[in-house]
Amino acid sequence: MKTSLGTHITWDVYNCNADTLSFIPTVKTVLNAIVEELQLTKVNESYKQFEPIGVTGFILLEESHVSIHSWPEHQFAAVDIFSCRPFDAKKIQELLMESFNSDKVVIKQIERGEAISIISEDLI
């Protein structure tokens, strides 16, 4: 049986309200809402405020990471979650659309690594 070691999903969030993407407090709230929604375990977080506007936010998780990079001048946010635990991408899409007042999200998913389980019935 083959399975991945983790799932990496990206959301390209278009037509956002620029005010929701411009400064750390809102981006921090959204990142923490994602962590809470998915019941992930936060290890640490870091944010970079760009001048005059724009934010990069990153939360390191026990299960991997979640990040947001914003371009308010383009009404765009790039969101990533990489997790070794399965999660519901549609829940996050809804959260992002509501948080950033977006009407268009493009989701991409890739499976990272390949774990191979070998099951043998010849144990005698």
C-alpha positions in Angstrom: 0.0 0.0 0.0 1.4 3.5 -0.9 0.5 6.7 0.9 2.1 10.1 1.1 4.0 11.5 4.1 2.1 14.8 3.9 -0.3 16.9 1.9 0.7 20.4 0.6 -2.2 22.5 -0.5 -2.1 26.0 -1.9 -4.8 28.6 -2.2 -4.5 31.5 -4.6 -7.0 34.0 -3.3 -8.1 36.6 -5.8 -10.3 39.8 -5.7 -9.6 40.3 -1.9 -10.5 43.4 0.0 -7.1 45.1 0.1 -7.6 46.3 3.6 -7.8 42.7 4.9 -4.4 41.9 3.4 -2.5 45.1 4.3 -1.3 44.7 7.9 -0.2 42.0 10.3 -3.2 41.9 12.7 -5.7 40.6 10.2 -3.3 38.1 8.6 -2.3 36.9 12.1 -6.0 36.4 12.9 -6.6 34.4 9.7 -3.5 32.2 10.2 -4.5 31.4 13.8 -8.1 30.7 12.7 -6.7 28.1 10.2 -4.7 26.5 13.0 -7.7 26.4 15.2 -10.1 25.2 12.5 -7.8 22.3 11.6 -6.9 21.5 15.3 -3.2 21.7 14.5 -0.5 22.3 17.1 1.3 25.7 16.9 5.0 25.8 17.8 5.9 29.3 16.8 4.9 32.2 14.5 6.6 35.0 12.7 5.4 38.0 10.6 6.9 40.6 8.3 5.2 43.9 7.6 6.1 45.4 4.3 6.0 49.1 3.6 3.7 50.6 2.8 1.5 47.5 2.8 1.7 43.7 2.5 2.4 40.9 4.9 4.2 37.6 5.1 3.0 35.4 8.0 4.2 32.0 8.9 3.2 29.5 11.7 5.4 26.6 12.4 3.4 23.6 13.4 4.2 20.2 14.9 2.4 18.9 11.8 4.5 21.2 9.4 3.5 24.8 8.6 0.9 27.3 7.4 1.7 30.6 5.6 0.2 33.6 4.0 1.9 36.1 1.6 -0.2 39.1 0.7 -0.1 41.6 -2.2 -2.9 44.1 -1.3 -2.1 46.2 -4.3 -3.1 43.2 -6.5 -5.9 42.1 -4.1 -4.2 38.8 -3.9 -3.0 36.3 -1.2 -1.0 33.1 -1.5 -1.8 30.6 1.2 0.0 27.3 1.9 -0.6 24.5 4.3 1.7 21.5 4.5 0.6 18.9 7.0 1.4 15.3 7.8 -2.2 15.0 9.0 -5.1 15.0 6.5 -7.4 18.1 6.5 -10.4 19.5 4.7 -9.3 22.0 2.0 -12.9 23.2 1.4 -13.2 24.4 5.0 -10.1 26.5 4.5 -11.3 27.8 1.2 -14.5 29.0 2.9 -12.6 30.6 5.7 -10.2 32.4 3.3 -13.1 33.7 1.1 -14.9 35.0 4.1 -11.9 36.5 5.9 -10.5 38.3 2.8 -13.9 39.0 1.1 -12.8 37.1 -1.9 -15.0 35.6 -4.7 -12.3 33.5 -6.4 -9.9 30.9 -5.0 -7.8 28.4 -7.0 -6.7 25.3 -5.0 -3.7 23.1 -5.9 -2.8 19.9 -4.0 0.2 17.8 -4.1 1.2 14.8 -2.0 4.7 15.0 -0.6 6.9 12.0 -0.2 5.9 8.4 -0.5 5.5 6.1 2.5 5.5 2.4 1.6 3.9 0.0 4.0 4.9 -3.6 3.5 2.4 -6.1 4.9 3.5 -9.8 5.0 1.4 -12.7 5.9 4.5 -15.0 6.0 5.6 -14.2 9.5 6.3 -17.9 10.5 
